[in-house]
């Protein structure tokens, strides 16, 4: 059993720090906070949010920036949420890709079935609770809020790992079960984001651009050098490409893919996902975010190592630009999102995990108990990254979206619930 990289803990702590600063700032001086996140970095006709929306968001403060009339404006908020966060999801995508295709991957074979079924339960449960409570509150509430059903479906990878490790200890099989569940339902959450919440008018033809970028990167910088080196143990061409070009061709391909996603109307934060599978990778998996991966020399793991520190800063910035919400925005939607997470997640994970383990006889990992499923579900109720993207996609900027974000933020109470559930369930920590 391989240990998990400790940088997941750094991710979660910096994300929380950014969120706390944002929350305090917005409730002390909301005007200066919005001025910071909407600060214009570049007025242009290519990249950014619509200028009309930016003017609406800043109000009178927009007049202080003299500029030529353009179609778009690249702001701090847009830079973080739509460009920089693509690197975080690339790392998550890398872990999923390796878990699917490599020998001993966590998502290969029978051993992955119970966690995957628990993942589905952890998504279905919150949706049922969200829509059920909304329906009980009346047709007016249901019609106004039903479109936010996807917000509580995803789990924050970094936060859930941090809390799970505190409860179970680094060596408990439940921690890896939890990581697999979190990364799988984040992946499915991104699928929901791409399909059901397009960022504008959908233009599928533009998706040929990411496809071409991915194929070009794979053929010219991965397959072709290896093909030319066939039979030559020194592998001169592959070595030259790796040493001289490194990850740069894939970064260029990622930029091209980003343009394709943005023009297609899909959230561009997903743009690096098609590029990840094109990079040379290891021959076997060591587990999701396994510490052993830092000693591998393949280009895919090398790129992940290089992204480690920058992504820690990016997650701090993500918390900073997304969680500046005034407490006055609290509404029915806030409690609806929170209830869906802290009620629907544990029940969904427990029920579907139980069915997978016993009714379908896929079993649980050695050392895990049925009670651990419920505790894992409580930990999985921690939202943040993907739920915040889903909140921004489901509702227009304003009080309703802010209320949904507060529901995601308040899901930190799941940490306390999880610790209590762990004690009541008699969880015994295991050192790594």
C-alpha positions in Angstrom: 0.0 0.0 0.0 1.5 3.3 -1.1 1.3 6.5 0.9 -0.6 9.5 -0.5 1.3 12.7 -1.3 1.1 15.2 1.5 0.5 18.1 -1.0 -3.2 17.3 -1.0 -3.2 18.6 2.6 -1.4 21.8 1.4 -4.1 22.2 -1.3 -6.9 22.0 1.2 -5.3 24.4 3.8 -4.5 27.0 1.2 -8.0 26.7 -0.3 -9.5 27.2 3.1 -7.2 30.2 3.8 -8.3 31.9 0.6 -11.9 31.3 1.4 -11.6 32.7 4.9 -9.9 35.9 3.7 -12.5 36.3 1.0 -15.4 35.8 3.4 -14.1 38.3 5.9 -13.2 40.8 3.2 -16.6 40.7 1.5 -18.4 41.2 4.8 -16.2 44.1 5.8 -15.9 46.0 2.5 -17.8 44.2 -0.3 -17.2 47.0 -2.8 -13.4 46.7 -2.7 -13.7 42.9 -2.8 -15.7 43.0 -6.0 -13.3 45.6 -7.4 -10.5 43.2 -6.8 -12.0 40.1 -8.4 -13.4 42.1 -11.3 -10.2 44.0 -11.9 -9.6 44.3 -15.6 -6.3 42.8 -16.8 -7.0 43.1 -20.6 -9.8 44.6 -22.7 -10.0 42.6 -25.9 -12.2 40.8 -28.3 -10.9 37.3 -27.7 -10.7 36.1 -24.1 -12.7 37.0 -21.0 -16.2 37.7 -19.8 -18.6 39.8 -21.8 -18.0 43.5 -21.3 -21.7 44.2 -20.7 -21.7 41.7 -17.8 -18.5 43.2 -16.4 -20.1 46.7 -16.5 -23.1 45.3 -14.7 -21.0 43.6 -12.0 -18.9 46.7 -11.2 -21.6 49.3 -11.7 -20.3 52.9 -11.3 -16.8 51.6 -10.5 -16.5 50.4 -14.2 -16.3 54.0 -15.3 -12.9 54.5 -13.5 -11.2 52.3 -16.2 -10.9 54.2 -19.4 -10.7 51.8 -22.3 -11.6 51.3 -25.9 -14.9 49.6 -26.7 -14.3 45.8 -26.8 -16.3 42.7 -26.7 -14.6 41.1 -23.7 -12.5 41.8 -20.7 -10.0 39.5 -19.0 -10.6 39.9 -15.2 -8.9 38.4 -12.2 -12.0 36.2 -11.6 -12.0 35.0 -15.1 -8.3 34.3 -15.1 -8.5 32.1 -12.0 -11.7 30.3 -12.7 -11.4 29.7 -16.4 -7.7 29.5 -17.1 -5.6 28.7 -14.0 -8.0 26.2 -12.5 -7.6 24.1 -15.7 -4.2 23.0 -14.3 -5.8 21.7 -11.1 -8.3 19.7 -13.1 -5.5 18.4 -15.3 -3.9 16.9 -12.3 -7.2 15.3 -11.2 -7.7 14.1 -14.8 -4.2 12.6 -14.8 -5.0 10.5 -11.7 -8.2 9.3 -13.2 -6.5 8.5 -16.5 -3.8 6.4 -14.9 -6.3 4.7 -12.6 -8.2 3.6 -15.7 -5.5 2.5 -18.1 -2.4 1.4 -16.1 -1.7 -1.9 -14.6 -3.0 -2.0 -11.0 -5.0 1.1 -11.6 -7.6 1.9 -9.0 -10.4 2.0 -11.5 -9.6 -1.3 -13.2 -11.5 -4.5 -12.4 -13.8 -5.7 -9.7 -12.0 -3.8 -6.9 -13.3 -0.5 -8.2 -16.9 -1.5 -8.5 -18.0 -0.8 -4.9 -16.3 2.6 -4.7 -17.8 3.5 -8.1 -21.3 2.5 -7.0 -20.8 4.5 -3.8 -19.8 7.4 -6.0 -23.1 7.1 -7.9 -25.0 6.9 -4.7 -23.1 10.0 -3.4 -24.4 11.9 -6.5 -27.9 10.5 -6.6 -28.6 11.0 -2.9 -28.0 14.7 -2.9 -30.1 15.2 -6.0 -33.0 13.3 -4.5 -32.8 15.3 -1.3 -32.4 18.7 -3.1 -35.3 18.2 -5.5 -37.4 16.5 -2.8 -37.1 19.3 -0.3 -37.6 21.9 -3.1 -40.8 20.2 -4.1 -42.0 20.1 -0.5 -41.5 23.9 -0.3 -43.9 24.5 -3.1 -44.0 24.8 -6.9 -42.7 28.4 -6.8 -39.6 27.5 -4.9 -39.1 24.3 -7.0 -39.4 26.2 -10.3 -36.9 28.9 -9.1 -34.3 26.6 -7.7 -34.6 23.2 -9.4 -31.9 24.1 -11.9 -29.3 24.0 -9.1 -29.8 20.2 -8.5 -26.2 19.4 -9.7 -24.5 21.7 -7.2 -24.3 19.2 -4.3 -23.3 16.2 -6.4 -19.5 16.7 -6.3 -16.9 16.3 -3.5 -13.8 18.4 -2.8 -10.8 16.1 -3.3 -8.3 18.0 -1.1 -10.6 18.8 1.8 -12.1 15.3 1.9 -8.7 13.8 2.0 -7.6 16.1 4.8 -10.6 15.3 7.0 -10.6 11.6 6.0 -6.9 11.3 7.0 -7.7 12.9 10.4 -10.5 10.4 11.1 -9.1 7.2 9.6 -5.3 7.8 9.7 -3.1 7.6 6.6 -2.9 3.8 6.5 -6.6 3.0 6.6 -8.1 1.6 3.4 -11.1 3.9 3.8 -8.8 6.9 2.9 -8.1 5.4 -0.5 -11.8 4.4 -1.0 -12.6 8.1 -0.2 -10.0 9.5 -2.6 -11.3 7.2 -5.4 -14.9 8.3 -4.6 -14.0 12.0 -4.5 -12.0 12.0 -7.7 -14.7 9.9 -9.5 -17.6 12.1 -8.6 -15.6 15.3 -9.4 -15.0 13.7 -12.8 -18.7 13.1 -13.2 -19.4 16.6 -11.9 -17.2 18.0 -14.7 -19.2 15.9 -17.2 -22.4 17.4 -15.9 -20.8 20.9 -16.1 -19.8 20.3 -19.7 -23.0 18.8 -21.0 -25.8 20.4 -19.0 -24.4 23.8 -18.2 -22.7 25.2 -21.4 -21.2 28.6 -20.9 -22.9 30.1 -24.0 -24.4 29.1 -27.3 -23.1 25.6 -28.1 -21.0 25.3 -31.3 -19.9 21.6 -31.4 -17.8 22.1 -34.5 -15.2 24.0 -32.4 -14.6 20.7 -30.5 -12.6 19.6 -33.5 -9.9 22.0 -32.4 -9.2 20.2 -29.1 -9.4 16.9 -30.9 -6.9 18.1 -33.5 -4.6 19.5 -30.8 -4.7 16.2 -28.8 -4.0 14.1 -31.9 -1.3 16.3 -33.1 0.5 16.3 -29.7 0.2 12.6 -29.4 1.3 11.7 -33.0 4.2 14.1 -33.4 5.7 14.2 -29.9 4.8 10.8 -28.4 4.0 8.1 -31.0 6.2 9.2 -33.9 9.5 9.5 -31.9 8.8 6.0 -30.3 8.0 4.6 -33.8 11.3 6.0 -35.2 13.2 4.6 -32.2 11.8 1.1 -32.7 14.6 -1.5 -32.3 17.1 1.1 -31.0 17.7 0.7 -27.3 19.3 4.2 -27.0 16.0 5.8 -28.1 17.7 9.0 -29.4 14.6 10.7 -30.9 12.4 10.1 -27.9 15.2 11.2 -25.6 15.7 14.4 -27.7 12.0 15.2 -27.6 11.8 14.7 -23.9 15.0 16.6 -23.0 14.7 19.5 -25.5 10.9 20.0 -25.8 9.7 18.5 -22.5 6.1 19.5 -21.8 6.0 22.6 -24.1 4.3 21.0 -27.1 1.5 19.7 -24.8 1.1 23.2 -23.2 0.7 24.7 -26.7 -1.8 22.0 -27.5 -3.6 22.8 -24.2 -3.8 26.5 -25.2 -5.3 25.5 -28.6 -7.7 23.1 -26.8 -8.7 25.9 -24.5 -9.7 28.1 -27.4 -11.8 25.3 -28.8 -13.6 24.7 -25.6 -14.3 28.4 -25.1 -15.6 28.8 -28.6 -17.7 25.6 -28.4 -19.6 27.0 -25.4 -18.2 24.5 -22.9 -16.4 25.6 -19.8 -12.8 26.1 -20.8 -11.6 24.9 -17.4 -11.9 21.4 -18.9 -9.6 22.2 -21.8 -6.5 20.3 -20.6 -8.4 17.0 -20.1 -8.1 15.9 -23.7 -4.3 16.6 -23.7 -3.5 14.6 -20.5 -3.9 11.1 -22.2 -1.5 12.1 -25.0 1.5 12.5 -22.8 4.1 9.7 -22.2 3.1 8.0 -19.0 4.3 5.3 -16.5 3.7 1.6 -17.1 1.8 0.9 -13.8 -0.2 2.8 -11.3 0.7 3.1 -7.6 -2.7 4.5 -6.4 -4.4 7.8 -6.6 -2.0 10.6 -5.6 0.5 8.0 -4.5 3.7 9.4 -2.9 5.7 6.9 -4.9 4.8 8.8 -8.1 7.2 11.6 -7.3 10.1 9.3 -8.0 8.9 8.4 -11.5 10.5 10.0 -14.5 7.9 9.8 -17.2 6.7 13.1 -18.7 3.2 12.9 -17.3 4.4 12.5 -13.7 7.2 15.1 -14.3 4.6 17.6 -15.4 2.5 16.9 -12.3 5.5 17.5 -10.1 6.2 20.8 -11.8 2.5 21.9 -11.3 2.5 21.0 -7.6 3.5 24.4 -6.1 1.7 26.5 -8.7 -1.5 24.7 -8.2 -1.3 25.2 -4.4 -1.2 29.0 -5.1 -4.0 28.6 -7.7 -6.3 26.9 -5.2 -5.6 29.7 -2.7 -6.6 32.2 -5.4 -9.7 30.1 -6.2 -10.9 30.3 -2.6 -10.1 34.0 -2.6 -12.1 35.0 -5.7 -15.1 32.6 -5.2 -16.0 32.8 -1.5 -16.4 36.5 -1.0 -20.1 36.3 -0.2 -22.0 38.5 2.2 -23.9 36.6 4.9 -27.0 38.7 4.0 -27.3 36.5 0.9 -28.4 33.5 3.1 -31.7 32.2 1.8 -33.7 29.0 1.4 -31.3 27.9 -1.4 -28.4 28.0 1.1 -30.1 25.5 3.4 -31.3 23.4 0.5 -27.7 23.0 -0.9 -26.4 22.3 2.6 -29.1 19.7 3.4 -28.5 17.9 0.1 -24.9 17.6 0.9 -25.0 16.6 4.6 -28.1 14.3 4.3 -27.9 13.0 0.7 -24.2 12.2 0.5 -24.0 9.9 3.6 -27.2 8.1 2.8 -26.4 7.7 -0.9 -22.9 6.4 -0.3 -24.1 4.0 2.4 -27.0 2.6 0.4 -25.2 2.2 -2.9 -22.0 1.1 -1.3 -23.9 -1.6 0.7 -25.6 -2.8 -2.4 -22.3 -3.0 -4.3 -20.5 -4.7 -1.4 -23.1 -7.3 -0.4 -26.1 -7.5 -2.8 -23.8 -7.5 -5.9 -20.9 -9.2 -3.9 -18.2 -6.9 -5.0 -17.1 -6.6 -1.4 -15.2 -3.9 0.6 -11.5 -3.4 0.7 -9.7 -5.5 3.4 -10.0 -3.7 6.7 -13.1 -1.7 5.9 -16.4 -2.1 7.6 -20.0 -1.2 6.6 -20.0 1.5 9.2 -17.0 3.1 7.5 -19.2 3.6 4.4 -21.4 6.0 6.3 -18.4 7.9 7.7 -17.0 8.2 4.2 -20.3 9.6 3.0 -20.2 12.2 5.8 -16.7 13.3 4.7 -17.7 13.3 1.1 -20.3 16.0 2.0 -17.5 18.6 1.9 -18.0 20.7 -1.2 -16.0 23.6 -2.6 -14.2 23.3 -6.0 -16.5 21.6 -8.5 -19.7 22.5 -6.6 -18.7 26.2 -6.8 -18.3 25.8 -10.6 -21.7 24.2 -10.8 -23.2 27.0 -8.7 -21.8 29.6 -11.0 -23.1 27.7 -14.0 -26.6 27.1 -12.6 -27.4 30.6 -11.5 -26.6 34.1 -12.8 -24.3 36.3 -10.7 -26.3 37.9 -7.9 -28.1 37.0 -4.7 -29.3 33.6 -5.8 -25.8 32.4 -6.8 -24.4 33.9 -3.6 -26.9 31.9 -1.6 -25.9 28.7 -3.3 -22.2 29.4 -2.7 -22.9 29.9 1.0 -24.6 26.5 1.1 -21.4 25.0 -0.4 -19.2 27.0 2.1 -21.3 25.9 5.1 -20.6 22.3 4.1 -17.5 22.6 6.2 -19.8 21.6 9.0 -19.5 18.1 7.4 -16.0 17.9 9.0 -17.5 18.1 12.5 -20.3 15.7 11.6 -17.7 13.3 10.1 -15.5 13.4 13.3 -18.6 12.7 15.4 -19.7 9.9 13.1 -16.2 8.4 13.2 -16.2 8.3 17.0 -19.7 6.8 17.2 -18.8 4.2 14.6 -15.7 3.2 16.5 -13.2 4.0 13.8 -9.7 3.1 14.7 -7.0 5.2 13.1 -4.2 3.4 11.2 -0.8 5.0 10.6 0.6 5.0 7.1 
